[in-house]
Amino acid sequence: MFDELRDLYQEVIFDHNRNPRNFRVIEDADRQVDGFNPLCGDRLTLYLKMDGDVIKDASFQGSGCAISTASVSLMTEIIKGMTAQEAEALFKKFHEMTTGKDDNLQLEALGKLAVLAGVREYPARVKCATLAWHTLDAALQNQHTPVSTE
């Protein structure tokens, strides 16, 4: 079982790193926030197009390691159509999963994001996986200051 999850993890990470989804600028974005991980050098700009409280579109630009790129690619796919509250709740679940703060977390509830659960075994990589999510949190709070994982 563990080997299957690890293989799936690698497959999804490599796919989203090589072919990131939503890698573009949203010219008329309602929210735009920069994120930076000084430890790894990951940098991204997250763009959100809102329709009231619903995330109508999400995209990003930037560069980073495979885990960072895969995480933001998966995130932009999943949050489209969610309300800000739903996205905030998903951020909290994702953060708990990657930091190991909730041992009872049901990975099935995270769908595709569950493939990133393995980063909790590598503390230095947690910041790579969560950078996009902290940047999303700032965007949903309508903050304009850059986000850093330090």
trRosetta pair geometry for C-beta under 8 A, 3 or more apart (Angstrom, degrees):
i j d omega theta_ij theta_ji phi_ij phi_ji
1 4 5.8 -55 -153 33 30 112
1 5 6.6 27 153 -16 65 105
2 5 5.8 -56 -151 37 33 110
2 6 6.2 33 152 -19 67 107
3 6 5.6 -54 -145 38 32 112
3 7 6.3 34 155 -20 65 105
4 7 5.8 -54 -148 36 30 111
4 8 6.3 28 154 -16 64 107
5 8 5.7 -55 -147 39 31 111
5 9 6.1 40 151 -26 65 105
5 115 7.5 -173 -171 -123 76 63
5 117 7.9 -41 175 60 129 115
5 118 7.3 158 135 -60 106 114
6 9 5.4 -48 -146 33 31 118
6 10 6.5 30 155 -16 63 103
6 118 6.8 104 -107 -98 70 150
7 10 5.9 -55 -150 37 30 108
7 11 6.2 31 153 -20 65 108
8 11 5.6 -55 -145 37 31 113
8 12 6.2 26 159 -15 67 107
8 115 5.7 -120 124 -115 95 111
9 12 6.3 -61 -147 39 23 104
9 13 6.1 21 158 -16 63 113
9 115 4.6 167 -105 -174 62 87
9 116 7.4 139 -137 -78 97 31
9 117 8.0 -103 -98 47 123 72
9 118 5.1 23 -131 5 161 142
10 13 5.8 -57 -142 40 28 111
10 14 6.0 24 162 -16 65 111
11 14 6.1 -60 -146 39 23 107
11 15 6.2 23 157 -20 62 111
12 15 5.7 -56 -144 37 29 111
12 16 6.2 16 163 -8 66 110
12 70 6.6 103 131 -165 78 131
12 74 7.6 39 166 -77 115 127
12 112 6.9 170 -143 -171 145 95
12 115 4.5 43 48 130 151 169
13 16 6.4 -65 -145 44 24 100
13 17 6.0 22 158 -20 63 114
13 66 5.4 66 164 148 104 110
13 67 6.3 -24 -141 -93 122 57
13 70 4.5 -75 -136 -56 58 169
13 115 7.2 -154 -41 137 82 121
13 116 8.0 120 -79 -91 99 77
14 17 5.7 -59 -141 39 27 111
14 18 6.1 19 163 -12 66 111
14 66 6.9 -12 -91 -160 48 132
14 70 7.9 6 -13 -81 18 131
15 18 6.2 -63 -145 42 23 102
15 19 6.1 -38 175 42 63 103
15 70 7.8 84 67 -119 63 107
16 19 6.9 -75 -122 70 24 65
16 20 5.9 56 176 -105 66 58
16 21 6.8 -52 -134 1 87 89
16 69 6.5 169 127 121 87 82
16 70 3.7 104 83 -127 124 74
16 73 4.0 172 -171 78 109 143
16 74 5.9 -34 -115 -44 160 84
17 20 7.0 8 -134 -63 18 87
17 66 4.0 -24 -95 -139 152 80
17 69 4.7 94 -118 84 69 126
17 70 5.2 -41 -51 -54 80 93
17 73 7.8 -144 -65 2 35 146
20 23 4.2 81 95 -49 113 124
20 60 7.8 -80 159 70 134 105
20 69 5.5 -93 -85 177 125 101
20 70 7.8 -127 -104 -87 85 38
20 72 7.4 9 -153 86 123 94
20 73 4.2 -130 -148 -90 77 124
21 73 4.7 109 34 -169 78 91
21 74 7.7 93 39 -70 121 29
21 76 6.2 -168 102 79 94 109
21 77 5.1 35 98 -63 151 107
22 58 6.1 20 -176 101 157 69
22 59 4.2 -143 172 -113 93 69
22 60 6.4 66 115 17 97 75
22 73 6.8 160 42 -138 90 59
22 76 3.9 -127 66 125 154 142
22 77 6.7 -161 -12 -61 123 63
23 59 7.0 161 -97 -168 8 93
23 60 6.4 -38 -113 75 55 73
23 61 6.8 99 -168 -99 68 53
23 73 7.3 -23 -52 -101 94 96
24 59 4.9 -57 65 -168 73 146
24 61 7.2 -18 167 -69 5 91
25 29 7.7 -100 177 -23 69 123
25 45 7.9 7 -108 96 86 125
25 47 6.3 115 -154 -39 50 158
25 59 6.8 180 -112 106 10 134
25 61 5.8 -3 -69 -39 80 132
26 29 4.1 101 90 -66 107 95
26 47 4.0 170 29 142 104 136
26 48 7.5 -142 49 46 152 4
26 49 5.3 -130 174 -44 150 107
26 57 5.8 145 -108 111 142 123
26 58 7.9 -78 -30 -134 142 15
26 59 5.1 145 -34 32 97 122
28 49 6.8 55 93 -112 80 112
29 32 5.1 99 100 -60 136 96
29 47 4.0 -104 -96 -163 151 97
29 48 6.0 95 -162 58 102 36
29 49 5.6 -100 -120 -69 56 71
29 59 7.9 -118 -85 45 124 99
30 48 6.1 -56 60 100 87 81
30 49 5.8 109 2 -133 93 38
30 50 4.4 -70 52 21 153 97
31 46 7.7 -14 118 111 97 91
31 47 7.2 149 86 -158 63 39
31 48 4.1 3 56 52 109 107
31 50 6.7 65 -8 -25 106 113
31 139 4.2 106 148 -166 135 96
31 140 7.6 36 -151 -66 173 32
31 142 6.5 -110 -108 -111 113 60
32 45 6.4 5 -171 179 92 103
32 46 7.1 171 -146 84 44 53
32 47 5.4 -2 -102 -104 82 70
32 48 7.7 -157 -66 24 44 69
32 139 7.5 63 -51 -117 4 109
32 144 8.0 33 76 -131 71 79
33 45 7.3 170 86 -153 33 60
33 46 5.3 -10 60 54 83 99
33 135 5.2 172 103 -169 114 84
33 138 4.8 154 -160 99 161 115
33 139 4.5 -133 3 -70 128 86
33 143 6.6 55 -109 85 130 80
33 144 6.9 -140 -100 -131 81 33
33 146 7.2 148 -177 -116 74 40
33 147 6.2 46 157 -11 116 109
34 43 7.3 -15 -170 -168 97 86
34 44 7.2 165 -154 90 54 44
34 45 5.1 -29 -98 -99 69 77
34 46 7.9 179 -88 15 21 72
34 135 7.4 -98 128 -132 16 120
34 146 4.3 -32 80 -116 104 94
34 147 7.0 -177 97 25 52 72
35 42 7.6 -18 117 120 96 98
35 43 7.2 163 88 -153 59 42
35 44 5.0 -4 56 60 101 89
35 45 7.6 177 18 -85 72 29
35 46 6.6 41 -9 -14 114 107
35 62 7.8 -28 60 -91 85 170
35 131 5.0 133 150 171 131 93
35 132 6.7 179 59 -93 165 35
35 134 6.6 128 -129 81 126 93
35 135 3.5 -74 -55 -74 132 126
35 138 7.8 163 -79 31 96 136
35 146 6.9 169 -88 -169 26 77
35 147 4.4 -19 -110 68 78 105
35 148 7.6 165 -160 -80 58 31
35 149 7.8 56 -179 -38 97 86
36 42 7.1 161 -153 90 39 64
36 43 5.3 2 -107 -107 77 76
36 131 7.7 -135 81 -151 7 124
36 146 6.1 20 2 167 110 122
36 147 7.1 163 24 86 65 56
36 148 5.2 -22 72 -105 92 76
36 149 7.5 -133 100 5 49 80
37 40 4.8 5 114 43 121 97
37 41 7.0 -22 84 37 82 17
37 42 4.0 27 36 48 116 102
37 43 7.7 -137 26 -62 69 45
37 64 7.1 68 35 -131 121 122
37 68 6.7 -135 15 -101 145 140
37 127 5.2 139 -140 140 120 108
37 128 6.2 117 165 -92 174 53
37 131 4.8 -77 -50 -86 115 136
37 148 7.4 146 -92 -159 33 60
37 149 4.5 14 -114 17 79 130
37 150 7.9 129 -148 -29 47 83
38 41 7.4 31 -153 -75 28 42
38 148 6.5 18 -17 -160 102 111
38 149 7.3 -154 20 56 71 86
38 150 5.3 -15 31 -26 120 133
39 124 6.8 -153 157 -163 140 86
39 127 5.8 77 40 78 136 150
39 149 6.8 -70 12 86 109 121
39 150 7.1 149 -34 -69 92 100
40 64 6.8 55 118 -158 118 91
40 65 5.4 -69 175 -14 131 125
40 68 6.8 171 104 -37 146 136
40 127 6.9 174 -5 95 117 107
40 128 5.3 49 -12 -85 168 100
41 64 7.2 171 98 -122 68 65
41 65 7.8 102 63 -36 86 90
42 62 7.4 59 177 146 69 126
42 63 7.4 -146 -140 105 51 50
42 64 3.2 38 -128 -124 90 119
42 65 6.0 -70 -73 11 106 80
42 68 4.0 -147 -124 -135 145 171
42 128 6.0 137 -30 -129 149 73
42 131 5.5 -176 104 11 137 174
43 62 4.7 -148 107 -156 66 112
43 63 6.1 21 54 51 88 70
43 64 6.6 -179 29 -65 43 93
44 60 5.1 -7 -172 -173 114 122
44 61 6.9 153 -155 80 64 40
44 62 3.3 -135 -104 28 53 161
44 63 7.9 -175 -76 24 68 28
44 64 6.5 -39 -48 -24 101 129
44 68 7.3 -164 -33 161 125 112
44 72 5.7 -158 -136 -95 166 165
44 131 6.8 120 23 129 121 118
44 132 6.4 -10 70 -94 160 80
44 135 6.5 -106 85 -26 110 173
45 60 6.4 157 78 -155 51 67
45 61 5.0 -4 51 57 102 90
45 62 5.7 155 8 -51 65 106
46 58 7.3 -16 -171 -165 92 92
46 59 7.8 158 -156 86 50 40
46 60 5.2 -25 -102 -99 57 95
46 72 7.3 -133 -92 -148 100 117
46 76 7.9 -162 -140 -83 92 106
46 132 6.8 125 -79 -151 127 74
46 135 4.7 139 -5 135 136 121
46 136 6.2 -125 178 -75 166 61
46 139 5.6 -100 101 -46 122 146
47 57 7.8 -17 117 115 96 94
47 58 6.9 156 86 -155 62 44
47 59 4.8 -11 59 62 110 84
47 60 6.7 -176 15 -82 80 40
47 61 7.8 45 -15 -3 113 90
48 55 5.8 -71 -155 -135 108 96
48 57 7.3 155 -159 85 42 58
48 58 5.5 -6 -106 -104 70 78
48 136 7.9 104 -61 -134 128 73
48 139 5.2 126 -3 159 132 135
48 140 7.8 93 -34 -72 174 62
49 55 7.6 96 69 -168 54 58
49 56 4.7 -68 106 71 94 103
49 57 3.9 21 40 48 118 99
49 58 7.5 -137 23 -61 73 42
50 53 7.3 -11 -169 -116 112 11
50 54 6.8 137 -161 73 67 45
50 55 6.3 -46 -104 -104 66 45
50 56 6.2 132 -147 6 12 96
50 84 7.8 9 -126 -61 121 107
51 54 4.8 -25 66 67 89 101
51 56 4.3 85 -16 -56 106 122
53 83 5.0 16 130 -152 102 94
53 84 5.2 -94 -170 6 82 103
53 85 7.4 11 168 -5 124 90
54 81 6.8 -20 -173 -157 109 30
54 82 7.2 168 -148 93 68 27
54 83 5.6 -52 -94 -96 63 59
54 84 7.9 -114 -82 -25 21 70
55 58 5.8 10 171 -49 122 109
55 79 5.2 -13 86 143 160 96
55 80 6.0 -116 112 -117 101 35
55 81 6.9 -36 74 19 81 20
55 82 5.4 9 31 61 114 74
55 83 7.6 163 -2 -124 80 10
55 84 7.1 123 -43 -74 92 59
55 87 6.1 72 -20 -50 139 144
56 80 7.3 4 156 -151 20 80
56 81 7.9 62 -117 -74 32 44
57 80 6.4 15 -114 -120 34 106
58 75 7.5 -96 135 123 146 79
58 76 4.2 -157 112 -143 107 80
58 79 5.4 46 -14 76 160 111
58 80 5.7 -135 16 -70 101 81
59 76 5.9 81 -98 -154 29 145
60 72 5.0 -31 22 159 168 129
60 73 7.8 -109 43 -74 125 52
60 76 6.0 -135 -9 -57 101 141
60 132 7.2 -54 -83 -126 158 110
62 72 7.8 23 56 70 122 172
63 69 7.8 -19 -156 -78 38 112
64 68 3.4 -71 134 89 139 137
64 69 5.3 175 70 -49 93 79
64 72 7.8 97 41 4 140 129
64 128 7.0 157 167 -150 121 90
64 131 7.4 -162 -129 64 161 154
65 68 5.0 92 54 11 74 104
65 69 7.0 -148 92 -4 34 92
65 128 5.4 -41 60 -143 124 135
66 69 6.0 -60 -143 41 27 108
66 70 6.0 24 161 -17 66 111
67 70 5.9 -57 -142 40 26 108
67 71 6.1 29 158 -23 63 110
67 116 7.4 113 -157 -132 93 101
67 119 6.4 109 -155 -94 140 129
67 125 5.6 55 45 -170 175 106
67 128 4.2 67 89 124 118 127
67 129 5.3 -62 161 -69 111 77
68 71 5.8 -57 -148 34 26 112
68 72 6.6 15 160 -9 63 107
68 128 4.4 -97 -57 -171 87 81
68 129 7.1 -117 -87 -72 49 29
68 131 5.6 4 -134 39 104 132
68 132 7.0 144 -167 -31 69 100
69 72 6.3 -60 -147 40 28 102
69 73 6.1 29 155 -21 64 112
70 73 5.6 -58 -144 39 29 114
70 74 6.2 29 159 -16 66 107
70 116 7.5 172 111 -84 112 110
71 74 6.0 -56 -147 38 26 108
71 75 6.1 27 155 -21 62 111
71 116 6.1 80 -98 -109 93 151
71 128 7.2 149 1 133 140 69
71 129 4.7 159 -82 -149 148 56
71 130 7.5 -86 177 -53 157 21
71 131 7.3 111 87 47 139 80
71 132 5.0 177 117 21 100 129
71 133 7.3 -74 162 -26 119 94
72 75 5.4 -52 -141 37 32 116
72 76 6.3 32 160 -20 66 103
72 131 7.5 -43 -58 88 108 93
72 132 3.6 -176 -89 -97 82 143
72 135 8.0 4 -110 52 112 134
73 76 6.3 -56 -149 33 26 105
73 77 6.8 25 152 -17 60 107
74 77 5.8 -61 -157 35 32 112
74 78 6.2 19 157 -14 69 114
74 112 5.8 -154 -149 116 117 118
74 113 6.1 143 144 -90 136 72
74 116 7.5 -157 50 -33 159 128
75 78 6.0 -66 -144 40 29 105
75 79 6.0 14 169 -14 69 114
75 113 7.8 65 -80 -98 66 114
75 132 5.0 173 24 129 154 133
75 133 6.4 -153 -108 -75 147 74
75 136 6.5 -126 168 -50 137 145
76 79 6.6 -56 -131 37 26 102
76 80 7.2 42 165 -38 57 98
77 80 6.8 -60 -174 8 26 111
77 112 7.8 -15 87 64 130 152
78 82 7.7 22 137 -26 68 131
78 90 7.2 -174 129 179 125 158
78 111 7.1 160 -120 75 126 135
78 112 6.9 -153 -73 52 122 114
78 113 6.8 -10 -50 -47 167 110
79 82 5.0 -79 -161 29 59 126
79 87 4.8 50 -140 -112 112 114
79 90 7.1 -161 -93 66 88 150
79 136 7.0 -165 -69 -144 166 140
82 86 4.0 -132 -168 89 103 122
82 87 4.7 128 110 -54 134 86
82 90 7.1 -47 -148 -3 165 137
83 86 4.7 98 50 5 77 101
83 87 7.1 -144 92 -2 41 87
84 87 5.8 -57 -149 40 32 111
84 88 6.3 35 152 -22 66 106
84 140 4.9 144 -154 -152 101 108
85 88 5.6 -51 -146 34 32 113
85 89 6.4 33 154 -19 64 104
86 89 5.7 -53 -150 35 31 111
86 90 6.4 31 151 -18 64 106
87 90 5.6 -53 -147 37 33 112
87 91 6.4 43 150 -25 64 101
87 136 6.5 -122 163 163 119 124
87 140 6.1 -173 93 -85 123 143
88 91 5.5 -48 -150 30 33 117
88 92 6.7 34 152 -19 63 102
88 137 7.0 90 -119 -118 76 78
88 140 6.0 -166 -69 128 95 161
89 92 5.8 -51 -153 33 34 112
89 93 6.6 32 150 -15 65 105
90 93 5.7 -53 -147 39 35 111
90 94 6.1 36 154 -20 68 107
90 110 7.8 123 -151 -125 86 76
90 113 7.8 145 -175 -13 105 166
91 94 5.8 -58 -145 38 27 110
91 95 6.1 28 156 -20 64 108
91 133 5.0 150 -135 -173 88 103
91 136 6.1 -160 -89 90 124 119
91 137 5.4 132 -171 -72 162 99
92 95 5.8 -54 -146 36 28 111
92 96 6.4 29 155 -18 63 106
93 96 5.8 -56 -149 37 30 111
93 97 6.3 31 153 -21 65 107
93 102 8.0 -65 -140 47 57 151
93 105 6.7 140 -159 -146 83 122
93 109 6.7 -104 -164 110 151 116
93 110 6.1 -168 133 -85 122 101
94 97 5.6 -55 -149 35 31 113
94 98 6.3 16 160 -9 67 110
94 110 6.7 124 -87 -132 72 124
94 113 5.8 -76 -107 172 104 144
94 116 7.6 20 -155 80 96 132
94 130 7.4 155 128 -111 104 82
94 133 5.5 -151 95 -111 136 155
95 98 6.2 -61 -141 42 28 101
95 99 5.9 6 167 0 66 117
95 101 7.4 -1 127 28 79 130
95 130 6.1 73 -109 -128 77 125
95 133 6.4 -169 -63 125 89 146
96 99 6.5 -67 -134 49 21 96
96 101 4.7 -96 -138 67 69 99
96 102 3.9 20 170 7 123 118
96 105 5.6 156 116 -74 115 141
97 100 7.9 19 172 -68 24 35
97 102 7.0 -40 -68 57 48 103
97 105 5.4 -141 -86 118 80 160
97 107 7.1 106 -130 -105 128 77
97 110 6.3 10 -53 -61 162 160
97 113 7.5 112 65 132 160 107
97 114 7.5 -112 -162 -117 152 56
97 116 7.4 88 115 91 123 89
97 117 5.4 -80 171 -108 109 82
97 120 7.1 -118 149 -49 54 127
98 116 6.4 -26 -88 132 106 105
98 117 7.2 -131 -85 -122 55 39
98 119 5.3 -4 -145 78 95 114
98 120 5.6 -170 -166 -68 35 84
98 126 5.2 137 152 -142 104 88
98 129 5.1 -164 -134 99 146 134
98 130 5.7 -175 88 -60 153 105
99 120 6.6 122 -160 -117 1 97
99 126 6.0 84 -89 -159 64 142
99 130 7.7 28 -50 -61 96 148
100 103 7.2 25 -174 -74 72 73
100 120 4.4 124 -53 -165 97 128
102 105 4.2 87 108 -45 113 104
105 109 7.5 -114 178 47 77 120
105 110 7.8 31 159 -29 113 121
106 109 4.5 79 90 -8 101 109
106 110 7.9 169 102 -8 62 83
107 110 5.7 -59 -164 33 50 111
107 114 4.0 88 178 -132 100 123
107 117 5.9 -35 -117 -59 123 150
108 111 7.6 41 177 -67 43 40
108 114 7.1 8 -77 -63 24 152
110 113 4.1 -94 164 73 105 106
110 114 4.6 135 80 -59 110 78
110 117 7.9 134 68 -59 152 103
111 114 6.7 -178 83 -8 21 98
112 115 6.4 -28 177 3 58 110
113 116 5.8 -46 -177 26 63 112
114 117 5.5 -8 -172 -25 59 116
115 118 7.5 -28 167 5 48 105
116 119 5.6 -13 177 -1 76 116
116 129 5.2 142 -175 -147 125 132
117 120 6.3 -29 176 3 58 112
118 121 5.9 -40 -177 20 61 113
118 122 7.7 26 140 8 75 103
119 122 5.7 -73 -157 54 54 94
119 125 4.6 -126 -149 109 98 109
119 126 5.4 142 140 -88 110 54
119 128 7.2 -141 -142 64 140 97
119 129 4.6 177 40 -22 175 148
120 126 6.7 59 -102 -91 45 108
122 125 4.1 31 105 19 114 118
122 126 7.3 179 92 -34 64 72
123 126 5.7 -31 -155 -2 41 118
124 127 7.3 -51 -180 23 39 103
124 128 8.0 38 133 -13 62 107
125 128 4.9 -46 -162 30 60 120
125 129 6.4 54 145 -17 80 102
126 129 5.9 -61 -153 40 34 107
126 130 6.0 10 159 -4 71 117
127 130 6.0 -65 -132 49 29 98
127 131 6.3 56 163 -54 65 90
127 149 4.0 107 -159 165 112 150
128 131 6.4 -32 -153 -7 23 114
129 133 7.9 10 135 2 65 119
130 133 5.0 -64 -158 46 61 115
130 134 5.8 61 145 -24 88 100
130 149 7.0 119 84 -118 96 118
131 134 6.1 -59 -149 36 28 106
131 135 6.3 26 154 -17 64 109
131 147 7.5 144 -164 110 69 115
131 149 5.5 -66 -93 -55 85 123
132 135 5.6 -60 -152 39 31 114
132 136 6.3 37 149 -23 66 104
133 136 5.4 -44 -145 32 35 115
133 137 6.5 42 151 -23 62 100
134 137 5.5 -45 -150 31 35 117
134 138 6.7 37 150 -18 63 101
134 147 5.1 168 123 173 101 139
134 149 6.7 150 31 -91 156 75
135 138 5.7 -51 -152 35 34 112
135 139 6.4 35 149 -19 65 105
135 147 4.8 -159 -91 43 67 146
136 139 5.5 -56 -147 37 33 112
136 140 6.2 31 155 -18 67 105
137 140 5.9 -56 -147 37 28 109
137 141 6.4 20 154 -11 63 109
137 147 8.0 114 61 -112 91 149
138 141 5.8 -62 -148 43 31 106
138 143 4.3 -79 -169 60 85 119
138 145 7.4 -110 -162 66 133 70
138 147 4.9 -149 -15 -65 151 122
139 142 7.3 30 179 -82 35 32
139 143 7.3 -84 -68 47 24 74
143 147 8.0 95 97 -65 128 95
